[in-house]
């Protein structure tokens, strides 16, 4: 069960960070002079995808311990692989862009694509919401605490990936 806590916490943290960037991208669309703000998109999306990727790897451990093996044909597994591949491709494209409005549109599209992928993915063995449906307050509080820690890790990772404005190789 501990693998499940970590898997879901990192997955949710990754989705949350990508969602925050996607929603924040609306600002870039309507304020095309927001160059400094646009420089945070690729690092924050990358950090969100890394968290999601950690959650995916942890899901493999959770699958192994819960079901005795990795169910590669489980729709959630296949969807996660697609999300990671498409997400990192989108981040590469965004990191090459310089127009804040275009960066904002791409970030918003990435967020929409993530939500469509998650909403349209079925389940075979993957439970709907085992932690949220748990009757134990301790289980839910432990999970939410781990999710906040994972989200904090993502924010720090985005800051590291963004770097300081004066650092060589940094666009800012």
Secondary structure, 3 states (H helix, E strand, C coil): CHHHHHHHHHHHHHHHHHHHHHHHHHHHHHCCCCHHHHHHHHHHHHHHHHHHHHHHHHHHHHHHHHHCCCCCCCHHHHHHHHHHHHHHHHHHHHHHCCCHHHHHHHHHHHHHHHHHHHHHCCCCCCCCCCCCCCCCHHHHHHHHHHHHHHHHHHHHHHHHHHCCCCCCCCCC
